[in-house]
Amino acid sequence: MFSPKGGISAEIMRTIGAATTSVKVAAFAFTSTYIGKAIKNAIYFKHAKVQMVLEAKIARKKYSLDELLAVYGVDVRVIDIPRGVMHNKFVIVDDTKLITGSCNFTNDAENKNCENMIVTDIPELVAAYIKEFDKLWAMSTVNNASATGKTINANIY
């Protein structure tokens, strides 16, 4: 899917909304209330287990929704790459569907940017991304909101 503006979040939300057991997210940035709502609904209505790895430098910013997602039940971790950043942008749903592309999970990506994304269920591709997610998860640390001094000042309805 290519989008000069809009539409990508809707496809991501539909795919996450179809989750029955798990959602795994690796993201450079997460500010999208639309995608956040889909994740919240996957937890509340489908009882899906949601794991998220975020780039630590961006997660520390006040606009990141990581602490709010943790309140809703997302197991959020951060990863700090010493000489760079974790720049992944992918979601794995039920270990059978993969969403990936240039699109950060942000409101700007949805409303301002020209982005691309694919959704696939090709087993070999999904398996490769599961392996990458597991590697990132093992390298990550539990997100500690109190260490950042951030306050939760948003809500996802």
N, C-alpha and C positions, 0 to 999 in steps of 0.2 A: 504494500500500500504506500502510495506517495501522497503527500498532502502539503499544498502550499500554505495552508492554514486550516486547522481544525480537522476533526474526523478520526485522528489517530487514537485519542483517548477513548473514544466510543468503542473502537475495536478492542482495545486493551481491556476496557471495562466488561465487554461482552465475554471475552475469553476468561478473565478472572471470575466473572459471575457464574461461569459454567463449572467452576472448581467443585470437586466433591470431597477431596481429601487434603490437598496441599497446594500451597503457592510459595515459590521461592523467588526472591527478587534480589538482583545485584544491580545497584544503581549508583551512578556518580552523584546525582542530586534527586531529591524527592520533595516537591512542593505541590504536587497536583492533588487538589481536594477531590477531583473527579475520580481519579484512580484510587485515592485513599478511601473513598466511599465504597468502591467495589471491593477493596480488601476488607474493610470493616464488615460489609455484608457477607463476604465469604466466611468470615469467622463466626458472625452471629447466626446466620441462617443455615450455613452448610457445615459448621463446626470444623472448617478447614484449619489445618496447622499452617501458619504463615511465618516464614523466616525471611529476614531481609539483611543484606550486607550493604552498607553505604560507605562512601568515601569519607573518612574521618574529618578532613579539612572542611568539607562542605556541610557535613552533619552538624558541625559546631556552630554554624551560622544560625542566626535567630529565625530565619524564614524556613528552615528545614522542618518537616513534619515528623521527624523520627520519634520525638518524645510523645507526641499525640498518638501516633500509631502504636507505640508501646502500651499506652494506656488502654487502647482497644484490643490488645492481646497479641500484637505482632512481636515476635522474638527478634529484636533489632540488635545488630552488631555493627561495629565500625572497623574499617581497615585503614591503616596508615602506611602508605608506601613511602619509604624514606626519600627516594630520589625521583618522585613522580606522584601520580595519582591513580587510583583505581577508577578507570573510565568506562567500565562496563555499563550496559543498559540492556538487561534481559530479564524475562520472567519465565518461569517454568511452572506449568499448571498440571497437577496430578501426575507428574513425571511422564506425561505423554504429549504435552503441547508446549511449544516454545514461541515466545515473542521476543524479537530482537531487531535492532536497527540503530539509527543515529539518534533516535528520539530520547532525550532525557525525560524523566517522569516529573515534568514541571508545567506550571501554567503557561510560561512563556513558550515552551515547545508546542503546546496545544494551540495557543492563540496568536503567536507572532512568527514563529520560525517555519522554514521549509524543511520537512523531516521525511525520513523513510523508515519503514518497518515491515517485517514479515512475520506471519504466524504460520507455523508448520507443525506437523505431527510426524515428520520423517524420523523413525526411531534412531538412526545413526546420529543425526544432528542433535536430537533431544539428549541422547546419551552423552555426547561430547560436552554439552552445556551443563548437564548434571555433574559431570566430573569436574568441570571448572568451578561450579558453585560450591561443591564439596571442598575443593582446594581453598577457595576464598573464605569459606566458613571456618575452616581449620586455622587460617591465618588471622582471623578477625578476633576482636575482643568485645565483651559485653559493653553496650553503650551506657555511659554513665552521665545522665543529664545534670546531676548535681555538680559534676566537675566542670561543666561548661558555663554554669550560671544562667542558662537559658530558662525562660519561663514558658509554660504552655499557654499561648494566647490565641488559639484557633480551635475550631470545632469542625467536624465532618458530619454532616447531617444525612 
